[in-house]
């Protein structure tokens, strides 16, 4: 369970960083960028406190 939460948190961080790079490169639209970053933010803010409590 802990490993799964760590990977979901990392995925959330990737979803907040990669869309900005892809938008800058011109391969992702602005609306798609906002949606993916919103999903990443939710994933990160849900899993980060749980991961910190486990450690």
N, C-alpha and C positions, 0 to 999 in steps of 0.2 A: 504494500500500500504506500509506504513512504517513497519508494523508488518511482512509483507511478505519479505521485504528486510532484516530485522533483522534475520529472520529464514534462508534465503538464505546465508547470511554471516556466520551464525553459522554452517550451513551445509558445507560451504567452509572450515572453520577452522577444522571441524571434518574430512573432506576429506584430510587434510594435516597431521593430527595427527594419525588417526587410521591406515592408510596403513603401516606406519613405524612399529607400534606395531604388526600388522598382519604379516608383512614380517619377523620380528624378531622371531615371533612364528612359522614361517614356513608354514603358511596357504596361503600366497600370493606370487606370483612370482615377480621377480624384474621388469619385463616389466609392469605388472599390477599395481605394486606399483607406478611406475613413472607416468603412465597414470592417475591414481586416484589423485595423488598429483598435477599433472598439472591442472586437472579440478578444484580441490580445490583452487589452487592458483589463477586461473582466476576468480572463483566465489568471492573469498575474495577481490581481488584487484578491482573488478568492484563494489561491493556493499559497501565496507568500506568507500570510500569518500562520497558516496551518503548518507549513514547513519550518517556520521559526519556532513554533511551539514544540514540535517534535524534537528538534535539536536541543 
